[in-house]
Amino acid sequence: MPYFPQTYRRTVRSSDRERIREIVASTGFFSPEELNIAIELVDEHLQKGVASGYSFLFAEQSDTVVGYACYGPIPGTAASYDLYWIAVHADFQRQGWGKDILAQTEALIAAQKGQNIYIDTSSRSQYEPTRKFYRDYGYRQCAFFEDFYAPGDSKVVYVKNM
Ligand SMILES: CC(C)(COP(=O)(O)OP(=O)(O)OC[C@H]1O[C@@H](n2cnc3c(N)ncnc32)[C@H](O)[C@@H]1OP(=O)(O)O)[C@@H](O)C(=O)NCCC(=O)NCCS
């Protein structure tokens, strides 16, 4: 693994909007609609802070954001959290960043007494590496909603109990 000085940042800046757009677009995984949703979550946080329900963790190398996670408590639950988004810029994938962002996010959730972390993903074959990534780090499938996103595109829910 190459040497990289990692820094993590939780404060959200307006400049993160454009970088998140670049990161999410670079993965080639998300539709323009999904890209807009990723930005809307940043905007929610910029307007309302943590009260928005969306917290962020940015991983940086030499002041460049290489990946990020967006997570938050699930309203109406005692201690369950959603990991809404995790993405690493295509240029930085398979270098250990995703693993570290996930671990740091889990630590933040644990510090807030979160007990269960849920992640929604798609059943499409394109997402098999993503599903493997979750399984590799202790998440198990707990629900399957057939044809949820579209015919042949089901929703798979993973959970990790802390
Ligand atoms: C999923 C994602 C966040 C992983 O980030 P990453 O920085 O590439 O992951 P890491 O380098 O930390 O990989 C850790 C381990 O996860 C697994 N893994 C990650 N990407 C993988 C891939 N494409 N194929 C197979 N295994 C993979 C491997 O076990 C890997 O360890 P290894 O490199 O020693 O084999 C990143 O690939 C990504 O942004 N994907 C597109 C967006 C996405 O699917 N987001 C989740 C839905 S919101």
The ligand as a MOL file (V3000), in Angstrom:
LIG
                    3D

  0  0  0     0  0            999 V3000
M  V30 BEGIN CTAB
M  V30 COUNTS 48 50 0 0 0
M  V30 BEGIN ATOM
M  V30 1 C -17.1080 0.4400 -2.1430 0
M  V30 2 C -15.9770 1.4560 -2.0440 0
M  V30 3 C -16.4090 2.5790 -1.1040 0
M  V30 4 C -14.7260 0.7670 -1.4760 0
M  V30 5 O -13.6780 1.7190 -1.3480 0
M  V30 6 P -12.1480 1.3290 -1.6630 0
M  V30 7 O -11.3040 2.4430 -1.1600 0
M  V30 8 O -11.9870 0.9550 -3.0720 0
M  V30 9 O -11.9900 0.0200 -0.7400 0
M  V30 10 P -10.6590 -0.5220 -0.0330 0
M  V30 11 O -9.4690 -0.2490 -0.8800 0
M  V30 12 O -10.6210 -0.0500 1.3570 0
M  V30 13 O -10.9790 -2.0830 -0.0910 0
M  V30 14 C -11.0600 -2.8460 1.0530 0
M  V30 15 C -11.5070 -4.2480 0.6750 0
M  V30 16 O -12.8550 -4.2650 0.1920 0
M  V30 17 C -12.9770 -5.2330 -0.8610 0
M  V30 18 N -13.1970 -4.5390 -2.1380 0
M  V30 19 C -13.2510 -3.2050 -2.3460 0
M  V30 20 N -13.4770 -2.9280 -3.6430 0
M  V30 21 C -13.5640 -4.1120 -4.2740 0
M  V30 22 C -13.7790 -4.4970 -5.6350 0
M  V30 23 N -13.9630 -3.5890 -6.6130 0
M  V30 24 N -13.8070 -5.8090 -5.9310 0
M  V30 25 C -13.6130 -6.7420 -4.9840 0
M  V30 26 N -13.4000 -6.4430 -3.6600 0
M  V30 27 C -13.3750 -5.1540 -3.3230 0
M  V30 28 C -11.6480 -5.9780 -0.8740 0
M  V30 29 O -11.7310 -7.0130 0.0810 0
M  V30 30 C -10.6900 -4.8950 -0.4110 0
M  V30 31 O -9.4900 -5.3840 0.1290 0
M  V30 32 P -8.2240 -5.6700 -0.8470 0
M  V30 33 O -8.0300 -4.4490 -1.7030 0
M  V30 34 O -7.1140 -5.9120 0.1260 0
M  V30 35 O -8.6340 -6.8820 -1.6370 0
M  V30 36 C -15.5780 2.0430 -3.4300 0
M  V30 37 O -15.2170 0.9690 -4.2740 0
M  V30 38 C -16.6570 2.8460 -4.1050 0
M  V30 39 O -16.7240 4.0570 -3.9370 0
M  V30 40 N -17.4980 2.1690 -4.9090 0
M  V30 41 C -18.5100 2.8330 -5.7270 0
M  V30 42 C -19.5690 3.4780 -4.9000 0
M  V30 43 C -20.3470 2.5070 -4.0580 0
M  V30 44 O -20.6700 1.3920 -4.4480 0
M  V30 45 N -20.7110 2.9910 -2.8620 0
M  V30 46 C -21.5620 2.2380 -1.9480 0
M  V30 47 C -23.0140 2.4540 -2.2210 0
M  V30 48 S -23.5620 3.9980 -1.5580 0
M  V30 END ATOM
M  V30 BEGIN BOND
M  V30 1 1 1 2
M  V30 2 1 2 3
M  V30 3 1 2 4
M  V30 4 1 2 36
M  V30 5 1 4 5
M  V30 6 1 5 6
M  V30 7 2 6 7
M  V30 8 1 6 8
M  V30 9 1 6 9
M  V30 10 1 9 10
M  V30 11 2 10 11
M  V30 12 1 10 12
M  V30 13 1 10 13
M  V30 14 1 13 14
M  V30 15 1 14 15
M  V30 16 1 15 16
M  V30 17 1 15 30
M  V30 18 1 16 17
M  V30 19 1 17 18
M  V30 20 1 17 28
M  V30 21 1 18 19
M  V30 22 1 18 27
M  V30 23 2 19 20
M  V30 24 1 20 21
M  V30 25 1 21 22
M  V30 26 2 21 27
M  V30 27 1 22 23
M  V30 28 2 22 24
M  V30 29 1 24 25
M  V30 30 2 25 26
M  V30 31 1 26 27
M  V30 32 1 28 29
M  V30 33 1 28 30
M  V30 34 1 30 31
M  V30 35 1 31 32
M  V30 36 2 32 33
M  V30 37 1 32 34
M  V30 38 1 32 35
M  V30 39 1 36 37
M  V30 40 1 36 38
M  V30 41 2 38 39
M  V30 42 1 38 40
M  V30 43 1 40 41
M  V30 44 1 41 42
M  V30 45 1 42 43
M  V30 46 2 43 44
M  V30 47 1 43 45
M  V30 48 1 45 46
M  V30 49 1 46 47
M  V30 50 1 47 48
M  V30 END BOND
M  V30 END CTAB
M  END
